[in-house]
Amino acid sequence: MNKRPLSKVIENVSTVVKGEEKVLKLAMTALLARGHLLLEGVPGVGKTTLALALARSLGLSFQRTQFTSDLLPADILGFSVYDPKTGEFTFKPGPVFNNIVLADEINRATPRTQSALLEAMGEGQVTIEGRTFRLPQPFLVIATQNPLDLYGTFPLPDSQLDRFLLKIVISYPPREAEAQVLKDGSLREKAHRLQPVSSPDEIEKMQLEVEKVWAEEVIVQYILDIAEATRRDPRFSLGLSTRGALHLLKAAKAWAYIEGRDYVVPDDIKEVAPYVVTHRIRLSGEGLDPVRAVLDILERTEIPL
């Protein structure tokens, strides 16, 4: 497989997103698997810059919406405006009608507003006032989330979390990368000036190729063993669902494609599982680390022969 188109995108974004190659590859995994991406981290660690740089590099339309407690669903989806000259209502599309939608600080909005994205993320369409509108393709929601212990946040319901293929926790950058950020100044401005190195047609072609990536029966059984382990482990009050297992396979196919293969190997599962599984399970006790628990499951689950 030709990795060059993907390499160009990652190289381009890396000029403004320093020291985060794994995060960039995971973001491309979400896009190529036709999923969505949830980024969690304290304010100021580059989550918004990543989304902007990715959109600019891919040549996709982009819209950022700042989620606040007074944001309404119509502010995201759009609304109808009465035209007194024609006596008819005209639909004005909202920010969701873009290829990449950045829902900035999504957990500062109320659950009612958060749920406005459910149909868009699940079906690639929205229904407004009885009318259904298809969304542009490719379509990717990148949501940023502040840690839940910060003031003024609303936890995302399970139904909303399940719409995100991957959840990535972004921490402070390595010292060398942070030093480069300080020298370069405003990376947000540089992200705005990035030139496209891909196109919507090229992305859709890659998405179709990802769907053709082969997974042997042994890979399917391995995923089922992982799911079953989360359901049996007493540390988990809620294990991985069937849809979660399906998303794990989709993400593994996209990761294999990014690595230049047209087939999935067990290491692909191990690479993406912490980002696919962690936000879909619930732990039964206080003080348990969900990432550590998932990694432990991966270590203890044998690969079927």
C-alpha positions, 0 to 999 in steps of 0.5 A: 500500500502507498503510505505517501498520501498519509505521510504527507498529511502527518508531516504537514500537521507535525509542523504545528503539532509538535511531538505528537505523531502517535496522536496524529496517526490515531486522528487519521485512524478515526477519519479513515475508519469513518469514526469520530474523535474525542480529545481530553486534556487541560486547556492549552495543550494544543487540542484545537490546533490539532483539529485545525491543522488536520482540516487544513492539511486534508483540504476539508471544510472546517468549523469550530463551535465553542460549547457553552452552557447556553448553547442550543441545538439549533446553534449546531444543526441550523434553523429555519428563517422566515422570509417575508418577501416569499412567505416561506421559511428558508433553512440556514445550515449550522456548523455541523454542515462541514467536513470536520466539526470541532466541538470545543469543550463539548462537556461545558454544554448541557446534555440536551445540546450534546445530544444534538450531535447523536444523529449526525455522528451515528447516521451522517445526517440530521433531521430538523423540523421533519426534514432530513439533511445529508451531511457532507462526506467525509465527515468527522467530529472532533470534540475536545473535553476538559477533565471532569473535575474542572468547574462547570463541566457536564459528563457525557452520557454513555450514548454520546461517548459510544459515538466516538471511535477513539478517545485520546487523553492529551497531556503536556508535551515533551520538554523539547517539543514545548521549547520549540512551541515557545520559540515558534510563537502562535502555532494556531496562526501557523495552522491557519496558513497550512496548505492542503496536501490531500483532498476529499476525493483522496480521503474517500478513496482511502476510506474505501480501501480501509474497508477492504483491509482483511481480518482473519478469523483468528483476529475476530476471535481475538477481539471477542476474547478481549470483549469477553474478558472485560465482561467477566473481570470483576473490576468492570461493572460494564464491559465492552459491547458488541458495537464496541468490539466492531469499532475495535475491528474498524480502528484496527483495520485503519491502523493497519492501513496507515502502517502500510498493510492490507491485513490486520495483525494482533499488534494492530489490536493492541495499538488501538484498543486502549483508545477504543475500549477505555471510554466504553467500559465502567470500573466497579471501584474507586481509584482504578485506572481504566487505561491500566485495566484495559492494558492488563486485559490485553496482556492476559488475553492470549492470541488464538492460534 
